[in-house]
């Protein structure tokens, strides 16, 4: 009886130690649930931010996501003339600077531009050189009827790598594939216009701004117990403004205090308990 009692006691002690070890292991692995900066969520979709776009996108795994460029809330449309170019109102720096802001801008175009023969310089087709008359380009893309004014949404983008823009003849607007290079009046050196623009709302242009989260995988390395998302990276592809399709592995965020430069693209695993721009997914 004594031996049996000792046996039962030993088994009980081992069972209790095993249970305690399991509990400690589980707690250690789930510490992030106590992180008030990273609440638990289903993560069926991930908050994604692309540099140059102010808004976070809520992107579902394995599905094509259409990136919508929105204007600044409350911003009044720019009052354009028939010959107004993107350089007149677009948030673009001098040639050689950083790329133009990706936020959309509203432009109010006047009427009778075609009847008056104004704003005839249009360089490009679908994507336009920044020197083009924006309102005439909007007519060519079918967003405005000839000689009828209205408000259009314009989005800036980097120039095409080749600096070549094709031409087309649509809706009474004939564009050109090239235009004279502007000359700096203070010197004899030429200035090459580096930027371009397009109309995201034009019919058939949905594929110009797309993003896909193809999947994720675990990466090697030690990470803090309350930041388990750093063990994973996502396979992401995206295109902006009908430009070059990009695809790369992106480590799950949020960013740390050591990140001094905003990355080209970031994914935020966490959903904090305070309202933040990236808290856009369930």
SVG drawing of the C-alpha trace seen along z (x, -y; Angstrom):
<svg xmlns="http://www.w3.org/2000/svg" viewBox="-21 -84 44 86">
<polyline fill="none" stroke="black" stroke-width="0.4" points="0.0,0.0 2.9,-2.4 4.6,-1.7 1.4,-2.2 0.9,-5.5 4.4,-6.6 3.8,-5.6 0.6,-7.6 2.3,-10.6 5.1,-10.5 2.7,-10.3 0.7,-13.2 3.9,-15.3 5.0,-14.6 1.5,-15.3 1.4,-18.7 4.9,-19.6 3.9,-18.7 0.8,-20.7 2.6,-23.7 5.2,-23.5 2.4,-23.4 0.7,-26.4 3.9,-28.4 4.7,-27.5 1.2,-28.5 1.3,-31.7 4.8,-32.6 3.5,-32.0 0.4,-34.1 1.9,-37.0 1.0,-39.3 -2.6,-39.1 -1.7,-41.2 0.0,-43.8 -2.3,-46.8 -0.7,-47.9 -1.6,-44.7 -5.0,-43.3 -6.0,-39.9 -7.9,-39.8 -8.9,-37.3 -6.3,-38.8 -8.4,-37.6 -7.2,-40.9 -4.1,-42.9 -3.7,-46.7 -1.3,-47.7 0.3,-51.1 2.2,-52.1 4.6,-55.0 3.1,-58.1 -0.5,-57.1 -1.8,-58.6 -4.5,-56.0 -4.1,-52.4 -5.6,-49.7 -7.5,-46.7 -6.4,-43.8 -7.8,-40.3 -5.3,-37.4 -5.2,-35.9 -7.6,-38.4 -6.9,-41.3 -7.4,-44.6 -8.1,-47.8 -6.2,-50.7 -8.4,-53.8 -6.7,-57.2 -8.8,-59.7 -8.5,-63.5 -7.8,-65.4 -11.1,-65.5 -12.7,-68.9 -10.3,-70.1 -12.0,-72.3 -11.4,-71.5 -8.7,-73.4 -10.2,-76.0 -8.4,-75.2 -8.2,-77.0 -8.3,-75.2 -4.6,-75.1 -3.8,-74.2 -1.1,-71.5 -0.5,-69.1 2.5,-71.2 0.1,-74.1 -1.7,-72.4 -0.1,-68.9 2.0,-68.5 5.2,-67.8 8.7,-69.1 11.2,-70.4 12.6,-67.8 15.0,-65.5 13.1,-65.5 11.0,-62.9 8.0,-61.4 4.7,-63.3 2.2,-62.6 -0.1,-59.8 -3.2,-61.5 -5.8,-62.3 -6.6,-65.9 -9.9,-67.3 -9.8,-69.7 -12.8,-71.8 -12.5,-72.3 -14.2,-75.1 -16.5,-74.7 -16.0,-75.5 -12.2,-74.7 -12.5,-72.8 -14.6,-75.5 -12.1,-78.1 -9.1,-76.0 -7.5,-76.2 -5.5,-73.5 -4.5,-71.7 -1.2,-70.3 -1.9,-66.7 1.1,-64.4 0.4,-60.7 -2.6,-58.4 -4.0,-56.8 -0.9,-58.1 0.1,-61.7 3.2,-63.9 2.8,-66.5 2.9,-69.3 -0.4,-68.1 -3.5,-70.2 -5.4,-68.3 -8.9,-69.2 -8.3,-68.2 -6.8,-64.9 -9.9,-64.3 -12.1,-64.8 -9.9,-62.3 -10.4,-59.7 -14.1,-60.1 -14.5,-61.7 -15.8,-65.0 -17.8,-65.6 -16.2,-68.0 -16.9,-71.6 -18.6,-70.7 -16.8,-71.5 -16.9,-69.6 -14.9,-68.1 -12.4,-65.3 -10.1,-63.4 -6.4,-63.5 -3.6,-61.3 0.1,-62.0 2.8,-59.4 6.4,-59.1 7.3,-59.5 7.6,-56.5 11.1,-55.1 11.5,-55.5 10.0,-59.1 8.0,-58.0 4.3,-58.6 2.2,-57.1 -0.6,-59.1 -4.2,-58.4 -7.3,-60.1 -10.4,-59.8 -13.4,-62.0 -12.2,-64.7 -8.9,-65.0 -5.7,-64.1 -2.7,-63.7 1.0,-63.7 3.7,-61.3 6.3,-64.0 6.5,-67.7 9.2,-70.3 11.4,-70.2 11.0,-73.3 14.0,-75.6 15.2,-77.3 14.9,-81.0 17.8,-81.8 20.2,-79.5 20.6,-77.6 20.2,-74.2 17.1,-72.1 14.7,-71.0 13.2,-67.6 9.8,-67.2 10.0,-64.1 6.4,-63.5 3.1,-62.3 -0.6,-61.9 -3.6,-59.8 -7.3,-59.4 -8.1,-56.5 -11.8,-56.8 -11.5,-56.4 -13.4,-53.4 -11.2,-50.2 -8.3,-51.5 -9.1,-49.4 -6.0,-47.3 -3.7,-50.3 -3.8,-50.3 -3.8,-46.8 -2.3,-44.9 -2.3,-41.2 -1.2,-39.4 -0.2,-36.0 0.7,-34.3 3.0,-34.3 5.8,-32.1 7.9,-31.9 11.4,-33.4 14.3,-32.5 15.6,-34.5 14.8,-35.3 12.0,-37.8 10.6,-39.2 7.9,-37.0 5.3,-39.7 6.0,-40.5 5.4,-37.1 4.4,-38.7 8.0,-39.4 8.5,-35.7 6.6,-36.0 6.8,-37.8 4.3,-38.2 4.6,-37.7 3.2,-41.0 2.8,-42.3 1.4,-45.7 1.3,-48.2 0.5,-51.9 -0.7,-54.1 -0.2,-51.4 3.5,-51.4 5.9,-48.5 4.5,-45.5 6.6,-44.9 6.7,-41.8 8.7,-41.2 8.8,-39.6 7.7,-42.1 8.2,-41.4 5.0,-41.9 5.0,-45.1 4.3,-47.4 7.5,-49.4 9.8,-49.8 11.3,-53.1 14.5,-52.2 12.8,-52.6 13.9,-56.1 12.8,-55.9 9.3,-54.9 9.5,-51.7 8.1,-51.5 5.4,-49.1 4.4,-48.0 2.0,-45.5 0.6,-46.1 -0.3,-42.9 -1.5,-44.7 -4.9,-46.4 -4.3,-48.7 -7.0,-49.6 -6.9,-53.3 -8.2,-54.7 -5.4,-54.8 -5.3,-55.1 -4.1,-51.5 -7.0,-50.0 -9.1,-49.5 -9.5,-45.7 -11.6,-43.4"/>
</svg>
